[in-house]
Amino acid sequence: MSKIRLGMIGSGDISRRYFEQAAKLEDVEFVATYSRKLENAERKAAEHGVPRWYDDYRQLLDREELDAVVVTTPHSLHAEPVIAALERGLHVLNEKPMATSFEDCAQMVYLAEQQGKIFMSLPYDQNPAMLAAARYLDEAYIGKITGAEAQLSLPGPPRDNWYYDRSVSHGGAVLDCLVYPVSRIVALLGPAVSVIAEVNTLIPNRIVGGGKRVNSDVDDNVSLIVEFSGGQHAVIRTLWGMSLKQNNTILYGRKGTIALGDSGFPLVIHSPDQPLPDAESVTWRGNTDCYVPHATIAAMPNESMIAHFAQCIRTGTQPAQSGRQQLHVHEIMFGAYRSAETGRRYKLTTTFDHGDKLKPDIFDTRSDFI
């Protein structure tokens, strides 16, 4: 079996995990790196045993015999290399956010479908706890779904580079952090129908790593209400202003609750009416009848991002989180900006096939007594 040959477009800190993941796979190799500064591309290549490096990603695309590229450039520099790679018939794994405009995101998905190529855009939510949580989205455990909440909040990026400069980043917490909780909610509950949001800059004068003072003009305080077709609301937050990190997802049902990454547990199911077999009984947020299904989590697949991407290339199947799904995630984010600007609810125009992950009746809270 021939190796899948990858090019790395972007040579910053984020690229390291992809090199490390690929090094664990026998059928994947990076053959070239790119950075706008040639010395950075050369240094990254030397660190990971990559034979060639470039300061022009077009030359990398045209000169190397590639199967695919991984794009890890700063947010505002995703669109051009992704589109260029797809136009050349290459598969693409793209870091989050997909791009800094909805139009560019839509163009990427259109090109991938037109070319028949694999387009994998992060976040990547196919981790064991998330996959296990989906198993318990069932009326037997939680009843009808009534709502959800999720957040990724933290003190703020410690580095003083492009994160706090809108002219470079084209956005702040929405593009950098909100994408994660939105992606988790959508992956679990399926497509939404609208979003209403408040977005602002709460802390314009910041003290960051090493005590350096910086002026920020990016959004750092974001609250969304995302509505689903059954009338359920998901409240989704990102705040660059906390003294700690909060990164959790909670799904509410009429009879139970599913919590991911909350209070030190990877996954907790509160299920008073239906105890979970082969699960650890715990107290969560002061509530009994709560369970951690360790065996179910351990039984879930645990592919790395690169491994999943490579498997998709070899089988010709799109990622578990398809381009259409991640386009929907990004429309929610850009719709949040629009809603905050206009003070009006933004109606979503995209959707995706959620498959048979959820029975439609689990959203029906209005046709019977519950």
JOBELKA-V750489 format. One record per pair of residues at least 12 apart in sequence whose ideal C-beta (glycine too) atoms are under 6 Angstrom apart, sorted by the first residue. I is the first residue (numbers start at 1). GAP is how many residues later the second one is. Records with the same first field share a line. If there is no record, write none. Layout:
I->GAP, GAP
This chain:
1->26
3->24, 26
4->24, 63, 306, 309
5->26, 61, 62
6->24, 62, 64
7->25, 53, 57, 59, 62
8->22, 25, 62
9->25, 48, 60, 62, 72
10->62, 63
11->22, 24, 29, 30, 33
14->58
15->57
18->52, 288
19->29
21->283, 285
22->284
28->282
30->20
31->33
32->20, 28, 32
33->12, 17, 20
34->20, 23, 26
38->17
41->12
57->24
61->27
66->24
68->22, 23
69->16, 21, 23
70->23
71->23
72->23
74->88
75->22, 25, 94, 100
76->24, 94
78->21
79->20, 25
82->12, 26
86->25, 26, 29
89->26
91->26, 27, 222
92->27
93->27, 216
94->27
95->27
96->26, 27, 83
97->78, 82
98->23, 232
100->70
102->232
105->222, 225
109->214, 218
112->211
118->194, 195
119->204
120->189, 199
121->205
123->57, 60
124->181
125->58, 59, 62
126->194
128->169, 172, 174
129->131, 137, 138, 168
131->169
132->135, 164, 165, 168
133->125, 127, 134
136->122, 133
137->221
139->223
140->134
141->115, 130, 133
142->111, 113, 114
143->110, 111, 112
144->110, 221, 226
145->87, 108, 217, 218
146->106, 108
147->85, 86, 105
148->37, 86, 103
149->86, 101
150->31, 34, 35, 86, 99
151->30, 86, 95
152->25, 28, 29, 86, 95
153->85, 86, 89, 93
154->91
155->87
156->84
158->50, 51
160->48, 52, 54
164->50, 52, 54
166->51, 52
169->49
172->46, 47, 48
173->46, 47, 49, 65, 67
174->45, 48, 159
177->61
178->44, 60, 155
181->55
182->54, 147, 150
183->146
184->65
185->49
186->143
190->164
191->137, 160, 161
192->34, 36, 156
193->34, 36, 155
194->33, 151, 153, 154
195->29, 31, 137, 140, 141, 144, 151
196->29, 143, 149
197->27, 139, 142, 143
198->25, 142
199->20, 23, 141
200->21
201->18, 19
202->18, 19, 39
203->17, 38
204->12
220->20
221->18
222->16
223->14
224->12, 112
230->133
247->14
248->13, 14
254->116
255->18
256->14, 15
257->13
263->21
265->27
268->16, 22, 24
269->22
270->17, 20
272->17
276->15, 17
278->17
279->12, 14
280->12
324->28
325->27
327->23
328->22, 24
331->17, 19
